[in-house]
Amino acid sequence: MVNINEVNINDGTIRVGESFVEPGANAAHINVMLGSNEALGNAWSIALGTPRLGHGPFMGVLEPNRPIKPATVIVTKAAIQDDEHGLLLWGPAQAGIARGVTRAIDEGLFSADAADDALLICAVWVNPAADDADAVFRNNEKSTFEALRNAVLGLHLASENVSAIDNIHNPFYDPRATSISSSEIKDQPVSEIKDRSSSEIKDQ
């Protein structure tokens, strides 16, 4: 069980979370927006009601006729390339998301009653090169749970990001390998620019 005090996810705040799990073609990258109907209802309706070529949003289910709670609209970040790619989204990725969301309730991130009244937008990445349905399922379950945990607990504060500035990287590019630190690419400090601007205004 997650050892936290229960958070009211229907307090009018939109909670945002992200998680990337495993490298390679079967990786999962989940983004979530969680909130009350009042806070998120408009965005949720637009997300579900505006399909685009290759991107068909849909309500996620645990099984036929049993929708995920909180009611979840799943949006794909990668355009569907072919039937096999689509089946990985609608099959194992959807099932992994369903399990990750339900696990969040089971492990105490928020209550079942709160989930009944809340809404969730879940953006999912399924690589067109993915080739292992079981791995797609496992990775999306873990990524969904972690994204919700990050959203509910408010993890990764801005102050923490600043302290990690020289560790910036992602699965597609790693500037750490270039040995270029942030200090080498910084221009004048903002404080100096502000001081100079203030003095210029005074002189006018």
Secondary structure, DSSP 8 states (H G I E B T S, - for coil): ---S----TTSS--EEEEEEE-SSTT-EEEEEEEEEHHHHHHHHHHHHH--BTTB--EE-EEETTEE-SSEEEEEESS---SHHHHHHIIIIIHHHHHHHHHHHHHTTSS-HHHHHHEEEEEEEE--TT---HHHHHHHHHHHHHHHHHHHHHT-S-HHHHHHTGGG--BTTB-GGGGT--HHHH--S-HHHHHHHHHHHHHH-
